[in-house]
Amino acid sequence: MSAILETVTFNDEGFLTDPNAWSRELAEAIAAQEGIELTEKHWEIIEFCRQKGLESGAAPTLRQITKGTGISTKELFSLFPKGPAKKVAKIAGLGKPEGCV
């Protein structure tokens, strides 16, 4: 486990408990744990989600991400396999999106 992951607190489902503790370095460590190597496209989505999440107090849904970024659902699934809204929220340091199981 990356040393940076040990400096912050996560809930039982692996979501960061304090969104203010988030950093790009932490995002990279969480992504690596999820088996994802972050590219510019990933960062575009992560930054969109962080902005929306911090404005509204809730992680954006899959639909909000696709509409807001113009990235198709299919592409989101290829970037963040097996539940993109949940994975990107986790990597972006936000809570679990509503409607995610």
Secondary structure as the mmCIF struct_conf table of DSSP 4:
data_model
#
loop_
_struct_conf.conf_type_id
_struct_conf.id
_struct_conf.beg_label_comp_id
_struct_conf.beg_label_asym_id
_struct_conf.beg_label_seq_id
_struct_conf.end_label_comp_id
_struct_conf.end_label_asym_id
_struct_conf.end_label_seq_id
HELX_RH_3T_P HELX_RH_3T_P1 ALA A 3 THR A 7
BEND BEND1 VAL A 8 VAL A 8
STRN STRN1 PHE A 10 PHE A 10
TURN_TY1_P TURN_TY1_P1 ASP A 12 GLU A 13
BEND BEND2 GLY A 14 GLY A 14
STRN STRN2 LEU A 16 LEU A 16
BEND BEND3 THR A 17 THR A 17
HELX_RH_3T_P HELX_RH_3T_P2 PRO A 19 ALA A 21
HELX_RH_AL_P HELX_RH_AL_P1 ARG A 24 GLN A 33
TURN_TY1_P TURN_TY1_P2 GLU A 34 GLY A 35
HELX_RH_AL_P HELX_RH_AL_P2 GLU A 40 SER A 56
BEND BEND4 GLY A 57 ALA A 58
HELX_LH_PP_P HELX_LH_PP_P1 ALA A 59 THR A 61
HELX_RH_AL_P HELX_RH_AL_P3 LEU A 62 THR A 69
HELX_RH_AL_P HELX_RH_AL_P4 THR A 73 LEU A 79
BEND BEND5 PHE A 80 PHE A 80
BEND BEND6 LYS A 82 LYS A 82
HELX_RH_AL_P HELX_RH_AL_P5 PRO A 84 ILE A 91
TURN_TY1_P TURN_TY1_P3 ALA A 92 GLY A 93
HELX_LH_PP_P HELX_LH_PP_P2 LYS A 96 PRO A 97
TURN_TY1_P TURN_TY1_P4 GLU A 98 GLY A 99
#
